[in-house]
Amino acid sequence: MDKLLGDAKEFKECELALEHAAPTLLETLATLFGNYIYERFCSISYANVLAKIGPDRVEASMGDIKDYISSKVGAISQEKDLGSINWKGTEGVTLVNKILQQTESVFTV
């Protein structure tokens, strides 16, 4: 929201900021879901990666992990409208789990 609204504080400023951001809505959705999946990685997969590669390597890789997840979400957005995915349903859960598994696999080598 900070990225979308910037310094807007009043309703009219917020409205204008959102109108201005409308052309980048798909990018915003990709960023939002990328951040969501990254947070899921941190809460679900981090411990597995930590156990496999150790604390120094995993901490050094966190930026790359976030970038990797963002690129995966970006690739999905090229194939499908992210807004049409039911992220709470089977399709969304499957996509999130697939990205988490791929990320864990790539960064535990």
C-alpha positions in Angstrom: 0.0 0.0 0.0 2.9 2.3 0.7 4.1 1.9 -2.8 0.7 2.5 -4.3 -0.4 5.4 -2.1 3.0 7.1 -1.5 2.5 10.1 0.8 -1.2 10.4 0.2 -3.1 11.0 3.4 -6.4 12.6 2.4 -9.1 10.6 0.5 -8.8 12.6 -2.7 -5.0 12.1 -2.7 -5.5 8.4 -2.2 -8.0 8.3 -5.0 -5.6 10.1 -7.4 -2.7 7.8 -6.4 -4.8 4.7 -7.1 -5.9 6.2 -10.5 -2.3 6.8 -11.3 -1.4 3.3 -10.3 -4.2 1.6 -12.3 -2.0 1.0 -15.4 0.4 -1.0 -13.3 -2.2 -3.1 -11.5 -0.9 -6.4 -13.0 2.7 -5.5 -11.8 1.2 -4.6 -8.4 -0.6 -8.0 -8.2 2.6 -9.8 -9.1 4.5 -7.9 -6.4 1.8 -8.6 -3.9 1.7 -12.4 -4.6 5.5 -12.5 -4.8 5.7 -11.0 -1.3 3.1 -13.3 0.0 4.9 -16.4 -1.3 8.2 -15.1 0.0 6.6 -14.7 3.5 5.3 -18.3 3.1 8.8 -19.4 2.3 10.1 -17.7 5.4 7.5 -19.4 7.6 7.4 -22.8 6.0 10.6 -23.6 4.0 13.2 -21.5 5.7 13.9 -24.1 8.4 14.4 -26.9 5.8 16.8 -24.7 3.8 18.6 -23.7 6.9 19.1 -27.3 7.9 20.5 -28.2 4.5 22.8 -25.3 3.8 23.5 -23.7 7.1 22.8 -20.2 8.5 25.5 -18.3 6.7 24.5 -19.5 3.3 20.8 -19.2 3.8 21.0 -15.6 5.2 23.3 -14.6 2.3 20.7 -16.1 -0.1 17.5 -14.4 1.2 17.6 -11.6 -1.4 18.2 -14.1 -4.2 15.4 -16.2 -2.9 13.0 -13.3 -2.9 14.1 -12.4 -6.5 13.7 -16.0 -7.6 10.1 -16.2 -6.2 9.3 -12.8 -7.9 10.6 -14.2 -11.2 8.4 -17.3 -10.8 5.3 -15.2 -10.1 6.2 -13.0 -13.1 6.5 -16.0 -15.3 3.0 -17.2 -14.2 1.6 -13.7 -14.8 2.8 -14.0 -18.5 0.8 -17.1 -18.9 -2.3 -16.3 -16.8 -4.1 -13.3 -15.3 -3.1 -13.4 -11.6 -6.4 -11.8 -10.7 -8.3 -14.7 -12.1 -6.5 -17.3 -9.9 -8.4 -18.3 -6.8 -5.5 -18.1 -4.4 -7.5 -19.7 -1.6 -8.6 -22.5 -3.8 -6.8 -25.6 -5.2 -5.2 -23.7 -8.1 -3.7 -21.1 -5.9 -2.5 -23.5 -3.2 -0.9 -25.7 -5.9 0.9 -22.7 -7.5 2.2 -21.5 -4.1 3.4 -25.0 -3.1 5.0 -25.6 -6.5 7.0 -22.3 -6.2 8.0 -23.1 -2.6 9.2 -26.6 -3.6 11.1 -25.2 -6.6 12.7 -22.5 -4.5 13.7 -24.9 -1.8 15.2 -27.3 -4.5 17.2 -24.5 -6.2 18.6 -23.1 -3.0 19.6 -26.3 -1.3 22.0 -27.4 -4.0 
